[in-house]
Each structure stands twice: as structure tokens, then as C-alpha cells.
Amino acid sequence: MSHSLQDQLLKMGIASQEQAKKADKQAKLKTHQQQKKKRKLKKRGTTEPIDTDSVAYQAAKAREKEIERATELNRQREVQRLEKELQAQVRDLIKRHQVNDRNADIAYNFVDGSQLVQKIFVTAKQQQQLSSGFVAVAVLEGVYYLVPAPIAEKLLERVPETVVYLSKDEVSDEDDPYADYPIPDDLMW
């Protein structure tokens, strides 16, 4: 069965010797014309027109799409990795630099980013520091922490939504009608 189809057809008597020679001649002529066309196009510097229906073209297109998909997945993974790294840095900064005092007994109210009034317990010294902007309030996994202002600035650079309260000393306007009235030290809200 290692004989070619042509030999098998000749043995069975379905095709004649003349038909076989004619088929061979046509096949050789066709390959010769294709090679001649390729050489001619190569000399001119142009390439053969692309056959968009060919299997090779379809396979190349599928490979390109697969490479694009893999590149996009890699980019997404890199973004997720960087985001996790950033969250770890924020968590580490807050945990290492938090100055919460377990013995704090003064309730300090502040407005969270969600416009809800929140409460954190502080000492008298921390209350002054919060008011003057030396200490800020940061949130991590729903828990509020007091952190020094320089650390709060670093947190603002990395993930701004972690710092929920940082007092900025605002310059009062000359037109402010309440500029002559100082805020009492014992005022709590």
C-alpha cells in the first residue's frame, strides 16, 4: 500500500498511462509557474498577495490573538501585583506608625469620606495634635488609627482614601465675619 494513488489507479485499469503522464506534466507546470511568480515578485520587492482564506493565514491570526490575550493577562496580573504591594505598604505604614492610646478617654468626632460622623478616642495631647494637624486619622480595614502627619502625607501619595481626616491650617480670609471670635479650647463636637 506504499504505492501512490496514481500507481494504484493504473494497476486497476481506471486510468491510462497517457492520463498519468498528462497529470504529472500539469502538476510540474503549475509548481514551476508558482515558483516563477514568487521569484518575479521577490525581484520587484513586493510580496505575494495574502490569501486570507488559507489555513496558514488563519493560524497566524489566531496566534497573534493568543499573544495579545496573553499580553493583556500579564498586564492585568502586573496591575494586581502592584496594587497588592501598595496595599501592603499602606498596611505596614499604618501598623508601624499608629499612635493610638488604649487609655484614651476623650471622644474625638470627625467626618469620614462617606460624610458620616465617626468617633475615635484620644488623649488631650492627641486632641491638640489632631486640631493643629500634627496627627491624622487613617482607616485600615474599617478600623481608625491615629498616625503622624508625615506618615499621612505618604499615605495620601499611595492610597488617598486611607486618610480620612487631616487638619489643614487654613488661612482665614479678611472677609470672614467670625475671624475676631476665637474658638474656645473646651469646645467639643
SVG drawing of the C-alpha trace seen along z (x, -y; Angstrom):
<svg xmlns="http://www.w3.org/2000/svg" viewBox="-23 -92 38 96">
<polyline fill="none" stroke="black" stroke-width="0.4" points="0.0,0.0 3.0,-2.3 2.3,-2.9 1.0,-6.3 -2.7,-6.8 -1.6,-7.2 0.1,-3.7 -2.9,-2.1 -5.3,-3.7 -3.0,-2.4 -2.9,1.1 -6.7,1.2 -7.1,0.0 -9.1,-3.0 -6.5,-5.4 -4.3,-5.1 -0.5,-5.7 -1.2,-8.8 -3.6,-10.3 -1.0,-9.8 1.8,-11.5 -0.6,-14.4 -1.4,-14.8 2.3,-14.8 3.1,-17.4 0.3,-19.7 1.4,-19.4 5.0,-20.2 3.9,-23.1 1.8,-24.5 4.6,-24.4 7.1,-25.9 4.7,-28.8 4.2,-29.4 8.0,-29.5 8.5,-31.8 5.8,-34.2 7.4,-34.2 10.9,-35.0 9.4,-37.8 7.6,-39.3 10.8,-39.0 12.8,-40.9 10.3,-43.7 10.4,-43.9 6.8,-43.1 5.3,-40.1 2.7,-37.7 -0.8,-38.8 -2.1,-37.4 -4.7,-34.7 -6.9,-35.4 -8.7,-32.1 -5.6,-30.0 -5.0,-27.8 -1.6,-29.3 -3.0,-32.8 -5.8,-31.8 -3.3,-30.1 -1.1,-33.2 -4.0,-35.4 -5.1,-33.0 -1.5,-33.1 -1.5,-36.9 -4.8,-37.0 -3.4,-34.5 -0.3,-36.6 -2.4,-39.8 -4.6,-38.0 -1.6,-36.7 0.0,-40.2 -3.3,-41.7 -3.5,-39.0 0.1,-39.7 -0.6,-43.4 -3.6,-42.8 -1.6,-40.5 1.1,-43.1 -1.5,-45.8 -3.0,-43.4 0.5,-42.7 1.3,-46.4 -2.0,-47.1 -1.4,-44.3 2.1,-45.7 0.7,-49.2 -1.9,-47.9 0.8,-46.0 2.9,-49.2 -0.1,-51.2 -0.9,-48.5 2.7,-48.4 2.9,-52.2 -0.3,-52.4 0.6,-49.5 4.1,-50.6 3.4,-54.3 0.0,-54.3 -0.1,-56.3 -3.5,-55.1 -3.6,-55.1 -5.6,-52.4 -6.1,-54.6 -7.6,-57.4 -10.9,-58.7 -11.8,-61.8 -14.1,-61.1 -13.0,-63.0 -15.6,-63.3 -14.6,-63.7 -16.3,-63.4 -15.3,-60.3 -15.1,-60.5 -18.6,-59.0 -20.0,-62.1 -20.7,-60.1 -19.6,-61.4 -17.2,-59.0 -15.7,-58.8 -12.2,-57.9 -11.0,-58.0 -7.9,-60.2 -5.9,-61.7 -5.9,-65.5 -2.4,-65.8 -3.6,-63.8 -6.7,-66.0 -4.5,-69.1 -2.3,-67.4 -5.3,-66.5 -6.6,-70.0 -3.3,-71.5 -2.6,-69.0 0.3,-67.1 -1.7,-63.9 -4.2,-62.5 -6.8,-59.8 -6.3,-56.8 -8.6,-53.9 -7.5,-50.3 -10.0,-47.5 -12.7,-49.6 -10.6,-50.5 -9.5,-54.0 -5.9,-54.8 -4.0,-57.9 -0.8,-58.4 1.7,-61.3 1.1,-63.9 4.3,-63.0 3.0,-59.4 -0.4,-60.6 1.2,-62.5 2.9,-59.3 -0.4,-57.5 -2.1,-60.3 0.5,-59.7 -0.1,-56.0 -3.8,-55.4 -5.6,-58.7 -8.8,-57.1 -6.9,-55.6 -6.5,-59.1 -10.0,-60.2 -9.1,-63.2 -6.1,-65.5 -6.5,-69.0 -5.0,-71.7 -4.5,-75.1 -6.5,-77.3 -5.6,-80.9 -8.6,-82.9 -10.0,-85.4 -10.2,-89.1 -13.9,-88.9 -14.5,-86.2 -17.2,-87.6 -16.1,-85.2 -12.3,-86.0 -12.5,-88.1 -14.0,-85.3 -11.6,-82.6 -12.7,-79.0 -12.9,-78.0 -10.5,-75.3 -13.2,-73.3 -15.5,-73.1 -16.3,-69.5 -18.3,-68.4"/>
</svg>
